[in-house]
Each structure stands twice: as C-alpha cells, then as structure tokens.
C-alpha cells in the first residue's frame, strides 16, 4: 500500500503547464456526487495530452486497486468541472 501511494505521489508531482489537461474524478457511495480528485496539466510539448492522459489513468488504477476501495475512479479530458 505504501508503494502505491509513493508511486501516486510521483505521478501527481509531474508538474504543471498548459494544454492537454485531464482530470481524475471519483464517485460517492452515499450520493450522486462527482468528486474532483486531481488535475493533470503538465506541459510536455506536443505530447502533453497523451502524457496527462496516461498519468491520470495510472493514478485512477492505483487508487482503484487499493484494498477495500469501493468507489470508482475515472479520467475525463479538460479541467475540473464544478
């Protein structure tokens, strides 16, 4: 478990910038809420969209794979929507 959170922290610390933003969300077990978890907006040249998408997917999988987690995690293109 500690290794997964260390890996997640590395992914989240990838950096900030413009272009190709992806946002990680999760659901709520008690309501219809769509909860913002993280935004991936690192600037990595022309490949920033794919870079951010890949990192968001990795983070979603790391969160989902934790023992006992019942919420669902997913990524959507763009900045967080309120």
Backbone bond lengths (Angstrom), bond angles and torsions (degrees), N, CA, C in turn:
res aa  C-N    CA-C-N  psi(-1)  N-CA   C-N-CA  omega(-1)  CA-C   N-CA-C  phi
1 X - - - 1.441 - - 1.523 110.50 -
2 X 1.294 116.93 -42.98 1.459 120.71 179.80 1.526 110.79 -62.27
3 X 1.335 116.99 -38.98 1.456 121.57 179.18 1.525 110.56 -62.65
4 X 1.328 117.12 -41.88 1.463 121.00 179.95 1.525 110.90 -62.96
5 X 1.325 117.78 -42.15 1.456 119.73 179.24 1.520 111.38 -69.70
6 X 1.334 118.32 -33.26 1.453 121.60 175.52 1.524 109.92 -64.63
7 X 1.335 116.72 -43.45 1.460 120.62 178.04 1.517 110.73 -64.32
8 X 1.314 116.85 -40.91 1.459 120.95 178.93 1.521 110.62 -63.05
9 X 1.305 117.41 -42.63 1.465 120.86 179.59 1.521 110.46 -61.10
10 X 1.327 117.54 -37.35 1.451 121.41 177.82 1.513 111.08 -64.89
11 X 1.320 116.42 -41.58 1.466 121.01 178.68 1.515 110.30 -64.30
12 X 1.324 117.31 -44.86 1.460 121.46 -177.75 1.516 112.22 -68.47
13 X 1.318 117.78 -24.83 1.457 121.59 -179.16 1.519 112.57 -88.18
14 X 1.318 118.10 13.42 1.460 122.50 -175.13 1.519 113.66 -60.88
15 X 1.323 118.37 -24.72 1.446 120.51 177.14 1.510 112.18 124.27
16 X 1.331 115.35 172.42 1.457 120.27 -178.23 1.510 109.53 -125.32
17 X 1.309 115.93 156.99 1.449 121.29 178.16 1.511 109.91 178.22
18 X 1.321 116.78 -156.05 1.461 120.98 -177.78 1.519 110.02 -118.40
19 X 1.333 115.47 156.93 1.461 121.12 172.67 1.501 114.56 88.87
20 X 1.334 116.03 136.80 1.458 121.46 174.19 1.510 114.96 62.73
21 X 1.304 118.32 36.07 1.461 122.88 -176.78 1.525 111.48 -70.03
22 X 1.324 116.17 140.15 1.470 123.35 173.04 1.518 108.37 -129.56
23 X 1.329 116.07 148.04 1.456 121.28 -178.48 1.521 110.08 -124.78
24 X 1.326 115.41 136.00 1.462 123.38 177.54 1.525 108.84 -96.07
25 X 1.336 115.82 128.68 1.462 122.51 178.50 1.521 109.46 -123.17
26 X 1.321 114.94 164.43 1.459 121.16 170.68 1.520 107.61 -139.96
27 X 1.327 115.27 159.68 1.457 119.58 175.78 1.522 109.77 -91.16
28 X 1.324 115.62 176.05 1.453 122.83 176.37 1.525 108.11 -113.70
29 X 1.300 116.63 143.52 1.462 120.32 177.84 1.529 112.20 -81.73
30 X 1.330 117.54 -12.07 1.461 120.29 -176.20 1.528 114.25 -115.38
31 X 1.320 117.92 -4.80 1.460 120.77 179.75 1.524 109.70 -152.80
32 X 1.311 115.81 179.88 1.466 121.80 178.60 1.529 111.56 -86.65
33 X 1.313 117.78 14.96 1.459 122.43 -173.72 1.524 112.97 -64.47
34 X 1.316 114.35 143.83 1.462 123.61 171.68 1.525 104.19 -111.12
35 X 1.340 116.87 110.43 1.458 121.63 -169.72 1.526 111.01 -105.32
36 X 1.341 115.49 126.49 1.466 122.30 177.85 1.528 108.71 -70.77
37 X 1.333 115.78 129.24 1.466 121.14 178.80 1.521 110.26 -107.81
38 X 1.333 117.41 -48.67 1.467 121.39 -176.72 1.513 109.97 -159.11
39 X 1.318 115.79 154.78 1.459 122.04 174.49 1.517 107.88 -119.32
40 X 1.309 116.37 132.83 1.461 123.07 179.98 1.518 107.49 -109.94
41 X 1.333 115.62 108.77 1.455 119.73 -176.99 1.527 111.98 -138.20
42 X 1.320 116.13 37.28 1.461 121.18 178.08 1.523 109.65 -67.06
43 X 1.297 116.55 142.46 1.455 121.84 176.29 1.525 107.82 -94.87
44 X 1.324 115.71 119.67 1.461 121.47 -177.95 1.526 108.85 -135.18
45 X 1.327 116.37 47.58 1.457 120.80 -178.72 1.521 111.66 64.79
46 X 1.318 116.29 -146.99 1.466 120.73 -176.92 1.521 112.76 -70.13
47 X 1.332 118.10 -15.01 1.460 121.89 -178.07 1.530 112.05 -94.97
48 X 1.343 118.49 11.86 1.467 120.31 -173.19 1.520 112.68 -61.52
49 X 1.334 118.71 -36.64 1.457 120.83 179.35 1.515 111.89 -61.65
50 X 1.314 116.96 -46.93 1.463 120.93 179.56 1.526 110.74 -67.30
51 X 1.316 116.76 -39.84 1.466 122.56 178.95 1.535 110.35 -59.98
52 X 1.329 116.09 -49.07 1.459 120.64 -179.76 1.524 111.52 -67.03
53 X 1.318 117.01 -40.19 1.461 121.52 177.74 1.528 110.72 -60.83
54 X 1.319 116.53 -47.16 1.470 121.11 179.85 1.525 111.31 -61.53
55 X 1.345 117.28 -45.28 1.461 120.28 -179.31 1.522 111.57 -66.12
56 X 1.316 117.22 -37.20 1.463 120.61 177.24 1.533 109.87 -63.95
57 X 1.322 116.70 -44.15 1.465 120.66 179.36 1.530 111.60 -63.04
58 X 1.318 117.07 -39.30 1.471 121.01 177.21 1.528 109.88 -62.59
59 X 1.329 116.81 -45.94 1.465 120.41 179.93 1.527 110.92 -62.48
60 X 1.335 117.15 -43.05 1.472 120.61 179.22 1.522 110.13 -59.59
61 X 1.323 116.88 -42.82 1.462 120.60 -179.89 1.532 111.10 -66.48
62 X 1.324 117.43 -42.43 1.468 120.40 179.41 1.529 111.34 -61.82
63 X 1.316 116.50 -43.17 1.468 119.60 177.35 1.520 110.47 -64.31
64 X 1.315 117.00 -47.66 1.472 122.14 -176.39 1.521 112.68 -63.40
65 X 1.320 116.83 -33.82 1.460 121.38 -174.78 1.534 114.01 -81.66
66 X 1.331 117.58 -1.77 1.463 119.56 178.39 1.527 109.14 -69.24
67 X 1.330 117.75 140.40 1.464 120.77 179.41 1.530 111.54 -57.95
68 X 1.311 116.20 134.49 1.454 121.91 175.71 1.516 116.15 83.42
69 X 1.324 118.21 -3.02 1.464 120.71 -179.10 1.523 109.22 -73.53
70 X 1.321 116.72 125.87 1.458 121.74 -179.69 1.530 112.29 -111.75
71 X 1.327 117.11 -13.79 1.454 120.05 178.36 1.523 109.90 -77.63
72 X 1.326 115.81 158.34 1.456 121.36 177.68 1.525 108.89 -102.80
73 X 1.319 116.35 142.67 1.458 123.05 178.44 1.515 108.35 -119.41
74 X 1.338 117.07 140.74 1.457 120.93 178.31 1.522 109.99 -153.16
75 X 1.322 115.44 162.21 1.464 122.57 -179.80 1.525 110.17 -113.03
76 X 1.321 115.08 146.60 1.463 121.74 174.74 1.522 107.33 -134.67
77 X 1.335 116.76 144.39 1.470 119.42 175.72 1.532 110.47 -67.03
78 X 1.311 115.61 147.32 1.453 121.44 176.67 1.519 112.89 99.49
79 X 1.331 113.92 172.08 1.464 121.12 179.34 1.522 109.60 -74.41
80 X 1.326 115.89 164.42 1.460 121.76 -178.60 1.518 111.24 -57.15
81 X 1.323 114.97 136.54 1.458 121.39 177.55 1.524 108.42 -104.38
82 X 1.295 115.63 136.42 1.472 119.74 -178.21 1.499 110.90 -90.97
